Amino acid sequence: MRTESAKPEDFVDRRRWYVIDAQNRPLGRVATAAAKLLRGKHRPMFTPHVDCGDHVVVINASNVALTGRKAEQEMSYRHSGHPGGLKAISLGQLRQTKPDRLVRQAVRGMLPKTSL
């Protein structure tokens, strides 16, 4: 018996939209659920070299839970590309000002670092 491999055209019509509510849920749990859906690992026809993931929308990102003292101690960094352009902001401040960036960075860190 041969192993059947999925092709990109198999998933064109089958993409679904998922809404994840981040209200009082830990950031890591929300990011893990979103990364799993984006990658397509919840499908029985998952194939690592094919984009078989679904669309994900995260709501209430400003109310995501940061356990322990992560809100004060953990820092988020970004760099402008110029000398001296490193900016650092705590996760608590980032949650208040740009909660979408907080969730997006957490999800992006859980996805594989490949071209897909």
C-alpha positions as CSV (number, residue, x, y, z in Angstrom):
1,M,0.0,0.0,0.0
2,R,1.4,3.4,-1.0
3,T,1.3,6.5,1.2
4,E,-0.8,9.2,-0.4
5,S,0.6,12.7,-0.4
6,A,-1.6,15.7,-0.5
7,K,-1.3,18.3,-3.3
8,P,-1.8,22.1,-3.0
9,E,-5.0,21.9,-5.2
10,D,-6.6,19.6,-2.7
11,F,-6.9,22.4,-0.1
12,V,-8.0,25.3,-2.3
13,D,-11.7,24.9,-1.6
14,R,-11.4,23.4,1.9
15,R,-9.9,26.3,3.9
16,R,-12.1,27.3,6.9
17,W,-12.1,30.3,9.1
18,Y,-11.6,29.8,12.8
19,V,-12.2,32.4,15.6
20,I,-10.2,32.0,18.8
21,D,-11.3,34.0,21.8
22,A,-8.3,35.0,23.9
23,Q,-10.3,36.3,26.8
24,N,-8.4,35.3,30.1
25,R,-6.6,32.5,28.3
26,P,-2.8,32.2,28.6
27,L,-0.8,33.6,25.7
28,G,1.0,30.4,25.0
29,R,-2.2,28.3,24.8
30,V,-3.8,30.8,22.4
31,A,-0.6,30.9,20.2
32,T,-0.3,27.1,20.2
33,A,-3.9,26.7,19.0
34,A,-3.6,29.3,16.3
35,A,-0.2,27.9,15.1
36,K,-1.7,24.4,14.9
37,L,-4.7,25.6,12.8
38,L,-2.5,27.8,10.5
39,R,-0.2,24.9,9.8
40,G,-3.0,22.4,9.2
41,K,-1.9,19.8,11.7
42,H,-5.5,19.2,12.8
43,R,-6.3,17.7,9.4
44,P,-6.0,14.0,8.6
45,M,-4.4,14.9,5.3
46,F,-1.6,17.0,6.8
47,T,1.5,17.2,4.6
48,P,4.5,19.2,5.8
49,H,5.6,20.5,2.4
50,V,2.1,21.8,1.4
51,D,0.2,24.8,2.8
52,C,-2.9,23.0,4.1
53,G,-3.7,25.4,6.9
54,D,-6.8,27.4,7.6
55,H,-7.5,31.1,8.4
56,V,-7.4,32.2,12.0
57,V,-8.9,35.3,13.7
58,V,-8.0,36.0,17.3
59,I,-10.4,38.2,19.2
60,N,-10.0,39.9,22.7
61,A,-6.2,39.9,22.3
62,S,-6.0,42.8,24.8
63,N,-7.4,40.5,27.5
64,V,-4.9,37.7,27.0
65,A,-3.5,36.3,30.3
66,L,0.2,36.7,31.0
67,T,1.0,34.3,33.9
68,G,3.5,35.0,36.7
69,R,5.5,38.2,36.3
70,K,5.9,38.0,32.5
71,A,4.0,41.3,32.1
72,E,6.9,43.2,33.9
73,Q,9.9,41.0,33.2
74,E,9.6,39.7,29.7
75,M,10.6,42.2,26.9
76,S,9.6,42.4,23.3
77,Y,12.3,43.7,20.9
78,R,12.3,45.2,17.5
79,H,15.0,46.9,15.4
80,S,14.7,49.6,12.8
81,G,17.8,48.5,10.9
82,H,19.7,51.6,11.7
83,P,22.6,51.8,14.3
84,G,21.1,52.3,17.7
85,G,17.6,51.4,16.5
86,L,16.8,48.7,19.0
87,K,13.5,49.3,20.8
88,A,12.4,47.3,23.9
89,I,9.0,47.2,25.5
90,S,7.6,45.0,28.2
91,L,4.9,42.6,27.4
92,G,2.5,44.3,29.8
93,Q,2.9,47.6,27.9
94,L,2.7,45.9,24.6
95,R,-0.6,44.2,25.6
96,Q,-2.0,47.7,26.4
97,T,-0.8,49.5,23.3
98,K,-0.7,46.9,20.5
99,P,-2.2,43.5,21.6
100,D,-2.3,42.3,18.1
101,R,1.5,42.5,17.8
102,L,1.8,40.5,21.1
103,V,-0.3,37.6,19.8
104,R,1.2,37.8,16.3
105,Q,4.8,37.5,17.7
106,A,3.8,34.5,19.9
107,V,2.2,32.7,17.0
108,R,5.0,33.4,14.6
109,G,7.6,32.1,17.1
110,M,5.7,28.8,17.2
111,L,5.6,28.3,13.4
112,P,8.5,26.6,11.6
113,K,11.2,28.9,10.1
114,T,10.7,27.7,6.5
115,S,9.4,29.3,3.3
116,L,5.9,28.1,4.0
